[in-house]
Amino acid sequence: MAKVYLTGAGPGDIELMTLKAARVVKEADVLIYDRLANPDILNMAKENCEMIYVGKQDGKHSVPQDEINEIIYQAALKYENVVRLKGGDPFVFGRGGEEAIYLYDRDIKFEIIPGISSAISVPAYAGIPVTHRGITTSFRVVTGHETPKKKISQIEWQTFLNDETIVFLMGFHNIKLITRKLMNLGKRRDYPCAVISKGSTPEQEVVVGTLETIVELSKDMPTPAIIVVGEVVTLRDKVKWFK
């Protein structure tokens, strides 16, 4: 009987894959993979494994999500071991829940293989702990993908005035809107923040600034990139370790 493995590939460094993710990739009859999965992972697959790319970039979907759902379903009708490989974790803005429900509604067996989310691992590779005693006891992960045309935001911006760390994923193209919104709500203009591009890979770049300066400082950075807002950013001078 066919089974689909909705699999997190981790943030980029191939050694941050889980043992379980590596095993199912090696056993896969077909790999359905996105842009954020390390391409070296594909070399782990067996020789006759079919490769299907369904990547998305900066809001421009090469394949719409509805079609991705159907591609996974059709692959399950054809193959016994189907691996849907997603960067980071399938359930942290990875739309893995939608894919799982689509398969459930069609009586296709599936398994979720969590991956290390870029929300915690990329800041760690940049020397930024998302929590730190005496600075913040909590952090939140927020989508930065909402567009200014959206009539009702699901983001509770008014609750962002405390000192918890805020990690914005998929938001680099909206960084100007994000920083302006936070300052308009009352965040200090000199509040620390950072942008981390291609985190945990040899191409990693980190820029540290403030809500007022980070847009200009990070304007030439490539994607994928995440935004970290919080006093913990100031710890990078002592904690940074990855070059």
Secondary structure by P-SEA (a helix, b strand, c coil): cbbbbbccccccccccccaaaaaaaaacccccccccccccccccccccbbbbbbccccccccccaaaaaaaaaaaaacccccccccccccccccaaaaaaaaaaaacccbbbbbccccccaaaaaacccccccccccbbbbbbcccccccccccccccccccccbbbbcccccaaaaaaaaaaaaccccccccccccccccccbbbbbbcccccccccccccccbbbbbcccccccccccccc
